[in-house]
Amino acid sequence: MAIPPAVVSAARQGWRWQWLQLMGGLGPADASGNYTRPKGAFPHKPALPPSAEQAHGHVLIVGRSCPWAHRAWLVWQLRQLQGSIDLLVVEPDPEAGRWRFQEPFLGCNTLQELYRHAGAPADQRATVPVLVNRHSGAVVVGESARLMELLNDWPAPAGSPNLEPEPLRERINQWRQQFQDAVNDGVYRCGFARNQAAYDRAEAQLFETLAAAEASLVRPGAGPWLCGEALTLADVQLFPTLIRLELVYGPLFGVSRQPLWQFPALWSWRQRFFALPGVASTCCDQAWRTDYFGALFPLHPSGIVPAGPALATLVQGQVQP
């Protein structure tokens, strides 16, 4: 039996109203419908703690599916900070919309409880990544960009890379700011856009920035990294978004206009980054897909996790024709 047009119209209006209510909690927007990322707690980069070199004195808390946590995890891994900073992975609780510990940590069962104990406001969202002093329970820093910088300053074993060398700092910061606005936040501004115009703006800026990165990598004498011969925080900032592009952001956030293989230099750059020692262990493609498709209810109400390309096809072999 055909569904009466009035029923279809009422259902569409009702669902859009509910979608807007749910999106208000998931991804706030400005008056023009542009997604605006909420400010986090513990946002400032502190001085290096006196106990920084103490064995296992600090804990880096991350979630596998979170790209902001991923970039801090990458700095921790690349700089071999396992001796002084332990890694703790929290799991998502889709029903409650929060991060939870697999076993109690410092007497807390959820990240929200840890934030409260550390002095965060009662209405503050508890997000990853976060660096915690194991002995005092104090949060050292919870803003991922500042945490990346602090981990780069952290005492590290001989031979560990400096990801922000002074001669490249200005160029690194230019790329990082551009990526933060147009790429890292950009994919979310596409997925969480409230209207077509907001989506169009974010989607255009995203691919313009990827084109700029591609052009930088192919200019004469460039590479193999974004700022030249040295791997830097600029590369680390871009990688978590691009490694999720085909697996999550393309199908879920609507950013499939130009697949990454059409940016051959970026495609090769991503393969090169993935091949760095320790990077593969930070990439949890099954968790990404399960958490994004299964937990972002307003964007994917069925909770069905669709089939997608194997991660190996994205990071090995030759550029596709």
Secondary structure, 3 states (H helix, E strand, C coil): CCCCHHHHHHHHHHHHHHHHHHHHHHCCECCCCCECCCCCCCCCCCCCCCCCCCCCCEEEEEECCCHHHHHHHHHHHHCCCCCCEEEEEEEEECCCCEEEEEEEECCEEEHHHHHHHCCCCCCCCCCCCEEEECCCCCEEECCHHHHHHHHHHCCCCCCCCCCCCHHHHHHHHHHHHHHHHHHHCHHHHHHCCCCHHHHHHHHHHHHHHHHHHHHHHHCCCCCCECCECCCCHHHHHHHHHHHCHHHHHHHHHCCCCCCHHHCHHHHHHHHHHHCCCCCHHHCCHHHHHHHHHHHCCCCCCCCCCCCCCCHHHHHCCCCCC
